[in-house]
Amino acid sequence: MGTPSFDIAFLDHIAIRVKDMDVSISWYEKVLGLKKYQLKEWGAFPIFLLSGKSGVALFPANLEDTPLPQDSKNVKIDHFAFHVNQENFRKARAKYDELQLNYWVKDHHYFHSLYTKDPDGHTVELTTLIVNAVDFYK
């Protein structure tokens, strides 16, 4: 008798450490339009910032720990991505321009991706599928 398999429904959240909770909360609300959820049962943190059922959970960083170099390719989260449709990809790019954010766009053949950095240097990606979903998600 084998172990039963299971399906993942969606990515719930990414937990990240930040220097200033208020600055990060403001950035994720303003730049990505995420909605803040703070549960009194959990105390001061984590602070969840969500779009639907997916988002980030913010925790305060321990600034007394040795800092990691931002450009390190050692074991760490390289970036995290939120999927948007093509229309919202265009809207996000226009918003990033309006906010005068530094960002870069990459063509990944199947996807186009828009990258920027949050206030703590985490790379945040918005990605959109540019081919037929049936052809890609086989």
C-alpha positions as CSV (number, residue, x, y, z in Angstrom):
1,M,0.0,0.0,0.0
2,G,1.6,3.3,-1.2
3,T,1.5,6.7,0.5
4,P,-1.4,8.6,-0.9
5,S,-0.5,11.6,-3.1
6,F,-1.9,15.1,-2.5
7,D,-2.4,18.3,-4.5
8,I,-1.2,21.8,-3.5
9,A,-4.1,24.3,-3.9
10,F,-2.0,27.5,-4.0
11,L,0.9,29.2,-2.4
12,D,-0.4,30.6,0.8
13,H,2.4,32.9,1.9
14,I,6.1,33.6,2.0
15,A,7.5,34.6,5.4
16,I,10.2,37.3,5.3
17,R,12.2,39.2,7.9
18,V,12.2,43.0,7.6
19,K,14.0,45.9,9.3
20,D,11.0,48.2,9.8
21,M,7.6,46.6,10.0
22,D,5.8,49.9,9.3
23,V,7.9,50.7,6.2
24,S,7.4,47.2,4.8
25,I,3.6,47.2,5.5
26,S,3.3,50.5,3.7
27,W,5.4,49.3,0.7
28,Y,3.4,46.1,0.2
29,E,0.1,47.9,0.5
30,K,1.1,50.8,-1.8
31,V,3.1,49.0,-4.4
32,L,1.3,45.6,-4.7
33,G,-2.1,46.6,-3.2
34,L,-1.9,43.8,-0.6
35,K,-4.4,43.9,2.3
36,K,-3.1,43.9,5.9
37,Y,-4.3,41.2,8.3
38,Q,-3.1,41.3,11.9
39,L,-4.6,38.6,14.1
40,K,-4.8,39.7,17.8
41,E,-4.5,36.1,18.9
42,W,-0.9,36.0,17.5
43,G,0.3,39.3,19.0
44,A,2.4,41.9,17.3
45,F,3.6,39.6,14.5
46,P,3.4,38.1,12.0
47,I,1.6,40.7,9.9
48,F,0.0,39.2,6.8
49,L,-0.4,41.1,3.6
50,L,-2.6,39.3,1.2
51,S,-4.2,39.3,-2.2
52,G,-6.9,36.8,-2.0
53,K,-5.4,33.8,-0.2
54,S,-1.7,34.5,-1.2
55,G,0.8,36.9,0.1
56,V,3.6,37.6,2.5
57,A,3.9,37.3,6.3
58,L,6.2,39.9,7.8
59,F,8.4,39.2,10.9
60,P,10.9,41.6,12.5
61,A,14.5,40.9,11.6
62,N,17.1,40.4,14.3
63,L,19.4,43.3,13.4
64,E,22.1,42.0,15.7
65,D,22.6,38.9,13.6
66,T,25.4,39.1,11.0
67,P,23.9,40.5,7.8
68,L,23.9,38.4,4.7
69,P,25.2,40.0,1.5
70,Q,22.3,41.0,-0.8
71,D,24.0,39.6,-3.9
72,S,24.8,36.2,-2.3
73,K,23.8,33.1,-4.2
74,N,24.2,30.9,-1.1
75,V,21.3,29.1,0.4
76,K,18.4,31.6,0.7
77,I,15.2,32.6,-1.0
78,D,16.3,34.2,-4.3
79,H,13.0,35.8,-5.0
80,F,9.2,35.2,-4.8
81,A,6.6,35.8,-7.5
82,F,2.9,36.7,-7.7
83,H,1.1,35.6,-10.9
84,V,-1.0,38.3,-12.7
85,N,-2.9,38.2,-15.9
86,Q,-1.5,40.2,-18.9
87,E,-3.7,43.2,-18.3
88,N,-2.7,43.5,-14.7
89,F,1.0,43.0,-15.7
90,R,0.6,46.2,-17.9
91,K,-1.2,48.0,-15.1
92,A,1.5,47.0,-12.6
93,R,4.3,48.3,-14.9
94,A,2.4,51.6,-15.3
95,K,2.0,51.8,-11.5
96,Y,5.7,51.1,-11.0
97,D,6.5,53.9,-13.4
98,E,4.1,56.3,-11.6
99,L,5.8,55.4,-8.3
100,Q,9.2,55.8,-9.9
101,L,10.3,52.4,-8.7
102,N,13.4,50.8,-10.0
103,Y,12.4,47.6,-11.8
104,W,13.5,45.3,-14.6
105,V,11.6,43.1,-17.1
106,K,12.6,39.7,-18.3
107,D,11.3,37.6,-21.1
108,H,11.2,34.0,-20.0
109,H,9.7,32.6,-23.2
110,Y,6.6,31.3,-21.6
111,F,6.3,34.2,-19.1
112,H,7.1,37.9,-18.9
113,S,8.3,38.9,-15.4
114,L,8.6,42.3,-13.7
115,Y,11.1,42.5,-10.9
116,T,11.6,45.1,-8.2
117,K,13.1,45.2,-4.7
118,D,11.2,45.8,-1.5
119,P,12.6,48.1,1.2
120,D,14.8,45.3,2.6
121,G,16.2,44.2,-0.7
122,H,13.9,41.1,-1.2
123,T,13.3,40.6,-4.9
124,V,9.6,40.6,-5.7
125,E,8.4,39.3,-9.1
126,L,5.1,39.7,-10.9
127,T,4.8,37.2,-13.7
128,T,2.3,36.7,-16.5
129,L,1.9,33.7,-18.8
130,I,2.2,34.7,-22.5
131,V,1.4,31.3,-24.0
132,N,-1.7,29.2,-23.8
133,A,-2.1,27.9,-20.3
134,V,-3.1,24.5,-21.6
135,D,0.1,24.2,-23.5
136,F,2.3,25.2,-20.5
137,Y,0.5,23.5,-17.6
138,K,0.3,20.0,-19.1
